[in-house]
Amino acid sequence: MSEQDITNATPYGFIPSPLLLEDRPELAVFSLNVMFMSQANINGVDTSGTALYEPFFASYRKNGHTQSMRYYNIYSEEDYIDMTYSSDKWKYIGVKYIKGKEVLSAYGADWRMFFVHLTMNGLAKCESCIFKPLQP
């Protein structure tokens, strides 16, 4: 989670919408985006940190029953997620990298549980994000 000195952060899991593009129906097995969020008290201020990952369409690959695509953090391309879907196994796999190092992998047989497992840990240490104070 960024360079802030944060303890006892509370993570939140998110389930995104599918990526529905009229001219690219094969991408519907992927998400519109992926968001990670944690809340913490930083220097006495209740704060939320968020990182948003968006699909990099040029990275899309299909090999037999397997489709894959990379998602980049909008705040730093050193942070990214490689997402894979296997249609023959009905399985999603996501691997999250921060500064090019693997920090998380998640698996799921269905959309909802996959994204719960992928996002439930919230932000990772040193993940590029934006901090905003919570509104009272």
Phi and psi restraints in degrees (value plus and minus 20) as a CYANA .aco file:
   2 SER   PHI      13.4    53.4
   2 SER   PSI    -183.4  -143.4
   3 GLU   PHI    -118.7   -78.7
   3 GLU   PSI     -19.0    21.0
   4 GLN   PHI     -85.8   -45.8
   4 GLN   PSI     129.0   169.0
   5 ASP   PHI    -108.3   -68.3
   5 ASP   PSI      77.7   117.7
   6 ILE   PHI    -141.7  -101.7
   6 ILE   PSI     114.2   154.2
   7 THR   PHI    -145.9  -105.9
   7 THR   PSI     132.3   172.3
   8 ASN   PHI      36.1    76.1
   8 ASN   PSI      22.5    62.5
   9 ALA   PHI     -90.1   -50.1
   9 ALA   PSI     124.7   164.7
  10 THR   PHI    -124.3   -84.3
  10 THR   PSI      93.9   133.9
  11 PRO   PHI    -104.2   -64.2
  11 PRO   PSI     140.1   180.1
  12 TYR   PHI    -152.9  -112.9
  12 TYR   PSI     119.6   159.6
  13 GLY   PHI    -115.6   -75.6
  13 GLY   PSI     129.5   169.5
  14 PHE   PHI    -153.2  -113.2
  14 PHE   PSI     124.7   164.7
  15 ILE   PHI    -136.8   -96.8
  15 ILE   PSI      88.9   128.9
  16 PRO   PHI     -99.9   -59.9
  16 PRO   PSI     150.0   190.0
  17 SER   PHI    -100.0   -60.0
  17 SER   PSI     133.5   173.5
  18 PRO   PHI     -87.6   -47.6
  18 PRO   PSI     137.7   177.7
  19 LEU   PHI    -106.9   -66.9
  19 LEU   PSI      78.6   118.6
  20 LEU   PHI    -128.5   -88.5
  20 LEU   PSI      84.4   124.4
  21 LEU   PHI    -141.1  -101.1
  21 LEU   PSI     106.6   146.6
  22 GLU   PHI     -76.2   -36.2
  22 GLU   PSI     -59.0   -19.0
  23 ASP   PHI    -111.5   -71.5
  23 ASP   PSI     -18.7    21.3
  24 ARG   PHI    -157.6  -117.6
  24 ARG   PSI      43.8    83.8
  25 PRO   PHI     -81.5   -41.5
  25 PRO   PSI     -44.4    -4.4
  26 GLU   PHI     -85.4   -45.4
  26 GLU   PSI     -38.2     1.8
  27 LEU   PHI    -105.4   -65.4
  27 LEU   PSI     -21.7    18.3
  28 ALA   PHI     -83.8   -43.8
  28 ALA   PSI     -36.8     3.2
  29 VAL   PHI     -99.1   -59.1
  29 VAL   PSI     -27.1    12.9
  30 PHE   PHI    -124.2   -84.2
  30 PHE   PSI     148.4   188.4
  31 SER   PHI    -115.5   -75.5
  31 SER   PSI     134.4   174.4
  32 LEU   PHI     -78.6   -38.6
  32 LEU   PSI     -59.8   -19.8
  33 ASN   PHI    -185.1  -145.1
  33 ASN   PSI    -199.4  -159.4
  34 VAL   PHI    -158.3  -118.3
  34 VAL   PSI     110.0   150.0
  35 MET   PHI    -141.5  -101.5
  35 MET   PSI     120.2   160.2
  36 PHE   PHI    -139.7   -99.7
  36 PHE   PSI     120.0   160.0
  37 MET   PHI    -165.7  -125.7
  37 MET   PSI     124.4   164.4
  38 SER   PHI    -158.6  -118.6
  38 SER   PSI     128.4   168.4
  39 GLN   PHI    -134.6   -94.6
  39 GLN   PSI     123.0   163.0
  40 ALA   PHI    -176.7  -136.7
  40 ALA   PSI     143.7   183.7
  41 ASN   PHI    -117.9   -77.9
  41 ASN   PSI      95.3   135.3
  42 ILE   PHI    -133.6   -93.6
  42 ILE   PSI      94.9   134.9
  43 ASN   PHI      32.9    72.9
  43 ASN   PSI      21.4    61.4
  44 GLY   PHI      63.3   103.3
  44 GLY   PSI     -17.2    22.8
  45 VAL   PHI    -134.8   -94.8
  45 VAL   PSI     104.4   144.4
  46 ASP   PHI     -87.8   -47.8
  46 ASP   PSI     102.8   142.8
  47 THR   PHI    -154.5  -114.5
  47 THR   PSI     128.9   168.9
  48 SER   PHI    -136.3   -96.3
  48 SER   PSI     116.0   156.0
  49 GLY   PHI    -133.3   -93.3
  49 GLY   PSI     112.6   152.6
  50 THR   PHI    -153.0  -113.0
  50 THR   PSI     125.7   165.7
  51 ALA   PHI    -149.1  -109.1
  51 ALA   PSI     112.2   152.2
  52 LEU   PHI    -137.8   -97.8
  52 LEU   PSI     110.8   150.8
  53 TYR   PHI    -132.9   -92.9
  53 TYR   PSI     113.2   153.2
  54 GLU   PHI    -140.6  -100.6
  54 GLU   PSI     130.4   170.4
  55 PRO   PHI     -86.5   -46.5
  55 PRO   PSI     122.3   162.3
  56 PHE   PHI    -125.6   -85.6
  56 PHE   PSI      76.4   116.4
  57 PHE   PHI     -79.0   -39.0
  57 PHE   PSI     -52.2   -12.2
  58 ALA   PHI     -86.5   -46.5
  58 ALA   PSI     -36.2     3.8
  59 SER   PHI    -107.6   -67.6
  59 SER   PSI     -26.3    13.7
  60 TYR   PHI     -79.8   -39.8
  60 TYR   PSI     112.1   152.1
  61 ARG   PHI    -157.2  -117.2
  61 ARG   PSI     125.3   165.3
  62 LYS   PHI    -149.3  -109.3
  62 LYS   PSI     108.3   148.3
  63 ASN   PHI    -156.3  -116.3
  63 ASN   PSI      80.0   120.0
  64 GLY   PHI      44.5    84.5
  64 GLY   PSI    -140.5  -100.5
  65 HIS   PHI    -110.6   -70.6
  65 HIS   PSI     -17.0    23.0
  66 THR   PHI    -129.0   -89.0
  66 THR   PSI     111.6   151.6
  67 GLN   PHI    -140.1  -100.1
  67 GLN   PSI     122.2   162.2
  68 SER   PHI    -162.2  -122.2
  68 SER   PSI     135.5   175.5
  69 MET   PHI    -179.8  -139.8
  69 MET   PSI     128.5   168.5
  70 ARG   PHI    -119.6   -79.6
  70 ARG   PSI     124.5   164.5
  71 TYR   PHI    -139.3   -99.3
  71 TYR   PSI     109.8   149.8
  72 TYR   PHI    -124.7   -84.7
  72 TYR   PSI     123.3   163.3
  73 ASN   PHI     -87.4   -47.4
  73 ASN   PSI     109.9   149.9
  74 ILE   PHI     -88.7   -48.7
  74 ILE   PSI     -34.4     5.6
  75 TYR   PHI    -116.7   -76.7
  75 TYR   PSI     -35.7     4.3
  76 SER   PHI    -188.7  -148.7
  76 SER   PSI     105.3   145.3
  77 GLU   PHI     -96.8   -56.8
  77 GLU   PSI     -20.3    19.7
  78 GLU   PHI     -96.9   -56.9
  78 GLU   PSI     -33.4     6.6
  79 ASP   PHI    -129.9   -89.9
  79 ASP   PSI     107.6   147.6
  80 TYR   PHI    -176.0  -136.0
  80 TYR   PSI     146.6   186.6
  81 ILE   PHI    -146.7  -106.7
  81 ILE   PSI     111.4   151.4
  82 ASP   PHI    -121.0   -81.0
  82 ASP   PSI      98.2   138.2
  83 MET   PHI    -132.3   -92.3
  83 MET   PSI     116.0   156.0
  84 THR   PHI    -150.9  -110.9
  84 THR   PSI     120.4   160.4
  85 TYR   PHI    -146.9  -106.9
  85 TYR   PSI     108.6   148.6
  86 SER   PHI    -128.3   -88.3
  86 SER   PSI      88.8   128.8
  87 SER   PHI     -90.6   -50.6
  87 SER   PSI     -48.6    -8.6
  88 ASP   PHI     -95.7   -55.7
  88 ASP   PSI     -44.2    -4.2
  89 LYS   PHI    -126.9   -86.9
  89 LYS   PSI     -24.8    15.2
  90 TRP   PHI      29.6    69.6
  90 TRP   PSI      34.7    74.7
  91 LYS   PHI    -156.5  -116.5
  91 LYS   PSI     117.6   157.6
  92 TYR   PHI    -125.9   -85.9
  92 TYR   PSI     124.0   164.0
  93 ILE   PHI    -154.9  -114.9
  93 ILE   PSI     114.4   154.4
  94 GLY   PHI    -152.8  -112.8
  94 GLY   PSI     115.3   155.3
  95 VAL   PHI    -145.8  -105.8
  95 VAL   PSI     104.8   144.8
  96 LYS   PHI    -123.2   -83.2
  96 LYS   PSI     113.8   153.8
  97 TYR   PHI    -141.2  -101.2
  97 TYR   PSI     113.8   153.8
  98 ILE   PHI    -138.5   -98.5
  98 ILE   PSI     104.0   144.0
  99 LYS   PHI      33.5    73.5
  99 LYS   PSI      15.0    55.0
 100 GLY   PHI      62.2   102.2
 100 GLY   PSI     -20.2    19.8
 101 LYS   PHI    -128.0   -88.0
 101 LYS   PSI     114.5   154.5
 102 GLU   PHI     -84.5   -44.5
 102 GLU   PSI     108.1   148.1
 103 VAL   PHI    -140.8  -100.8
 103 VAL   PSI     -34.6     5.4
 104 LEU   PHI    -181.4  -141.4
 104 LEU   PSI     121.2   161.2
 105 SER   PHI    -153.7  -113.7
 105 SER   PSI     123.8   163.8
 106 ALA   PHI    -157.6  -117.6
 106 ALA   PSI     128.5   168.5
 107 TYR   PHI    -152.6  -112.6
 107 TYR   PSI     132.6   172.6
 108 GLY   PHI    -185.8  -145.8
 108 GLY   PSI     123.5   163.5
 109 ALA   PHI    -106.2   -66.2
 109 ALA   PSI     -35.6     4.4
 110 ASP   PHI    -158.5  -118.5
 110 ASP   PSI     141.0   181.0
 111 TRP   PHI     -72.6   -32.6
 111 TRP   PSI     -74.0   -34.0
 112 ARG   PHI     -80.4   -40.4
 112 ARG   PSI     -71.7   -31.7
 113 MET   PHI     -89.0   -49.0
 113 MET   PSI     -54.0   -14.0
 114 PHE   PHI     -79.5   -39.5
 114 PHE   PSI     -69.6   -29.6
 115 PHE   PHI     -92.2   -52.2
 115 PHE   PSI     -49.6    -9.6
 116 VAL   PHI     -81.0   -41.0
 116 VAL   PSI     -68.6   -28.6
 117 HIS   PHI     -85.8   -45.8
 117 HIS   PSI     -57.0   -17.0
 118 LEU   PHI     -89.2   -49.2
 118 LEU   PSI     -61.7   -21.7
 119 THR   PHI    -122.0   -82.0
 119 THR   PSI     -30.8     9.2
 120 MET   PHI     -85.6   -45.6
 120 MET   PSI     -39.1     0.9
 121 ASN   PHI    -101.6   -61.6
 121 ASN   PSI     -25.7    14.3
 122 GLY   PHI      49.7    89.7
 122 GLY   PSI    -171.0  -131.0
 123 LEU   PHI     -92.7   -52.7
 123 LEU   PSI     127.5   167.5
 124 ALA   PHI    -116.7   -76.7
 124 ALA   PSI     139.2   179.2
 125 LYS   PHI     -79.0   -39.0
 125 LYS   PSI     112.1   152.1
 126 CYS   PHI      51.9    91.9
 126 CYS   PSI     -10.7    29.3
 127 GLU   PHI     -90.7   -50.7
 127 GLU   PSI     113.4   153.4
 128 SER   PHI     -87.9   -47.9
 128 SER   PSI     108.6   148.6
 129 CYS   PHI    -176.6  -136.6
 129 CYS   PSI     157.3   197.3
 130 ILE   PHI    -139.9   -99.9
 130 ILE   PSI     116.0   156.0
 131 PHE   PHI    -123.4   -83.4
 131 PHE   PSI     117.0   157.0
 132 LYS   PHI    -158.6  -118.6
 132 LYS   PSI     117.9   157.9
 133 PRO   PHI     -85.2   -45.2
 133 PRO   PSI     122.6   162.6
 134 LEU   PHI     -94.3   -54.3
 134 LEU   PSI     124.1   164.1
 135 GLN   PHI     -96.5   -56.5
 135 GLN   PSI     121.1   161.1
